[in-house]
Amino acid sequence: MSELFNSLLSNTSIIDCTHTINENTVIWPGDPTFSRRSFNDQEYSIETYQFIGGSATHIDAPKHFLPNGRTISDLQPNELISEGVLIDVASKCEKNNDYELSIEDINLWESRNGRIPCRSIVCMRTGWGAKFNKPDEYKNHNPEEEHPHYSGGVMHFPGFSREAAEFLCRERNINAIGIDTLSLDPGKSVDFEVHYTIFRNNKYQIENMKLENLPDKGFVMIALPYPVENAPEFLARVIALVKNE
């Protein structure tokens, strides 16, 4: 084992925070589903794929909402590899499907773990990741409520509050936020304030993460999308390096 490899990964666990993608993967209402075409008439196997960049575990760059915002290919490696923070509010989300992460939740985390590091990736664990392969539960539509931007009824799942997102950007100068739901905004949102807050502060965000096995702190998060030129969003492989106790 090389000295570099040993220094980086000795006594370290690698945790995959990425969901796989297939034809049954949950999508935002109205978006096209994942599909593939196989070509097996050669000595080798090849396939073409059709999917939106915002499928499964993925990164949204500012251009997702801001026409002149940075794109996926503009994001730099030192933004995509960062110290990680996990704020676990799953117990609160279990009681309230519309729960929004608050500044009070951030203050509570800091009272136990110290100040959130500058340039970190701050993830909100809602517990929703366990529902990812059950699309109806994951989206949690109420068909009796009408939403102005999508069909099927209002979705009810947790997200960040605008105030918390603003605080993390301006007061803690984070690189990104992430979550284990379909959106950083709560499902019932009509104005997507969290998206706009993150992007106007020139940050990026990660959606549909697997966060079940992460500690509150003490890990490095690596979130790497393929750098498709001018893409507003794209799939990413997200892993965490956690030091073994």
Residue pairs with C-beta under 8 A, 6 or more apart in sequence:
1 10
8 241
9 241
11 243
11 244
12 241
12 242
12 243
12 244
13 241
13 242
13 243
13 244
14 239
14 240
14 241
14 242
15 213
15 214
15 219
15 239
15 240
15 241
15 242
16 210
16 238
16 239
17 57
17 209
17 210
17 211
17 214
17 221
17 238
17 239
17 240
18 56
18 57
18 209
18 210
18 236
18 237
18 238
18 239
19 25
19 56
19 57
19 129
19 132
19 208
19 209
19 210
20 56
21 34
21 51
21 55
21 56
21 235
22 34
23 33
23 34
23 35
23 36
24 133
24 135
25 33
25 34
25 55
25 56
26 132
26 133
26 135
26 138
26 139
26 182
26 208
27 33
27 34
27 52
27 55
28 54
28 150
28 182
28 183
29 139
29 150
29 151
29 152
29 155
30 150
30 151
31 52
31 54
31 55
32 50
32 51
32 52
33 51
34 49
34 50
34 51
34 55
35 49
35 50
35 51
36 47
36 48
36 49
36 50
37 47
37 48
38 45
38 46
38 47
39 45
39 46
39 47
39 48
51 235
52 233
53 72
53 228
53 231
53 232
53 233
53 234
53 235
54 60
54 64
54 207
54 233
55 235
56 208
56 235
57 206
57 207
57 208
57 209
57 210
57 235
57 236
57 237
57 238
58 206
58 207
58 208
58 225
58 233
58 234
58 235
58 236
59 72
59 75
59 176
59 204
59 205
59 206
59 223
59 225
59 233
59 234
59 236
60 195
60 199
60 204
60 205
60 206
60 207
60 232
60 233
61 69
61 70
61 71
61 72
61 74
61 75
61 199
61 204
61 231
61 232
61 233
62 69
62 70
62 71
62 198
62 199
62 200
62 202
62 203
62 204
63 69
63 70
63 71
63 72
63 230
63 231
63 232
64 195
64 199
64 232
64 233
65 192
65 195
65 196
65 199
66 199
66 200
69 199
69 202
69 232
70 202
70 204
71 229
71 230
71 231
71 232
72 225
72 226
72 227
72 228
72 231
72 232
72 233
72 234
73 227
73 228
73 229
73 230
73 231
75 204
75 225
75 227
78 119
79 119
79 175
79 176
79 204
80 222
80 223
80 224
80 225
81 220
81 221
81 222
81 223
82 119
82 120
82 121
82 175
82 176
82 220
82 221
83 117
83 119
83 120
83 121
83 219
83 220
83 221
84 120
84 121
84 123
84 214
84 217
84 219
84 220
84 221
84 240
85 109
85 113
85 116
85 117
85 120
85 121
85 122
85 123
85 216
85 217
86 123
86 125
86 211
86 214
86 215
86 216
86 217
87 101
87 105
87 106
87 109
87 122
87 123
87 124
87 125
87 216
88 125
88 216
89 99
89 101
89 105
89 124
89 125
89 126
89 158
90 125
90 126
90 127
92 99
92 105
93 99
93 126
93 127
93 128
93 158
94 127
96 158
97 140
97 156
97 157
97 158
97 187
98 156
98 157
98 158
98 186
98 187
98 188
99 126
99 158
99 186
100 158
100 159
100 160
100 161
100 164
100 186
101 124
101 158
101 159
101 160
101 161
101 164
102 161
102 163
102 164
103 161
103 163
103 164
103 167
105 164
106 116
106 164
106 167
106 168
109 116
109 216
110 116
112 216
113 216
113 217
114 217
115 172
116 122
116 168
116 172
116 174
117 172
118 172
118 173
118 174
119 173
119 174
119 175
120 172
120 174
120 175
121 174
121 175
121 176
121 177
121 178
121 206
121 221
121 223
122 168
122 172
122 174
122 176
122 177
122 178
123 177
123 178
123 179
123 180
123 206
123 209
123 211
123 214
123 221
124 158
124 159
124 160
124 177
124 178
124 179
124 180
125 180
125 211
125 212
125 214
126 157
126 158
126 179
126 180
126 181
127 180
128 138
128 157
128 158
128 180
128 181
129 180
129 209
129 210
129 211
129 212
130 212
131 137
131 138
132 138
132 180
132 208
132 210
138 157
138 181
138 182
139 152
139 155
139 157
139 182
139 187
140 155
140 156
140 157
140 187
141 152
141 153
141 154
141 155
141 156
142 153
142 154
142 155
142 156
143 152
143 153
144 153
145 153
145 154
146 153
146 154
147 153
147 154
147 155
147 188
147 190
148 190
149 190
154 187
154 188
155 182
155 187
155 188
156 186
156 187
156 188
157 181
157 182
157 183
157 186
157 187
158 181
158 186
159 179
159 181
159 183
159 184
159 185
159 186
159 187
159 189
159 194
160 177
160 179
160 184
160 185
160 194
161 194
162 193
162 194
162 197
165 177
165 184
165 193
165 194
165 197
165 198
166 197
166 201
168 174
168 177
169 197
169 198
169 201
169 203
170 201
174 203
175 203
175 204
176 198
176 203
176 204
176 205
176 206
176 223
177 184
177 194
177 198
177 203
177 205
177 206
178 205
178 206
178 207
178 209
178 211
178 221
178 223
178 238
179 205
179 206
179 207
179 209
180 208
180 209
180 210
180 211
181 187
181 207
181 208
182 207
182 208
183 189
183 192
183 195
183 207
184 194
184 195
184 198
184 205
184 207
185 192
185 193
185 194
185 195
195 205
198 204
198 205
206 223
206 236
206 238
209 238
214 240
214 242
215 242
218 242
218 243
219 240
219 241
219 242
219 243
220 240
220 241
221 238
221 239
221 240
222 238
222 239
222 240
222 241
223 236
223 237
223 238
224 236
224 237
224 238
225 231
225 234
225 235
225 236
226 234
226 235
228 234
